[in-house]
Amino acid sequence: MRKSKSFLFLVVILVTLALSKVVLLGVVTRMSLQCGMVTGQIQIGTILHTILEIYPMVIFKV
């Protein structure tokens, strides 16, 4: 019982992290769209690349 509870807690944390990243990405996207389309696309690409690099590290660290 205790093991499943801690696993559920871990899932909640991962989902929360994912949601916060999506929200952050949305905010940055909106800001960068106001700055300009080309720079926005570059920023979004960089952010996605960074998330893809960091996210596996976060999962394996936990």
C-alpha positions, 0 to 999 in steps of 0.5 A: 500500500505504501509503495503505491502511495509513493508511486502516485505521489511521484506521478503527481509531481511529474504531471505538475512539472510537465504542466508548469513547463507547458504553461511556461512554454505558452507564456514564452511563446506568447511573448516571443510572438509579440517580439517577432515570428522568426525570433519566436520560432528560434526561442521555442526550438531552443526551449523544446531542445532544453526541455528534451535534454533536462526532462530525462535527467529529472526522471532518472534522478528521481 
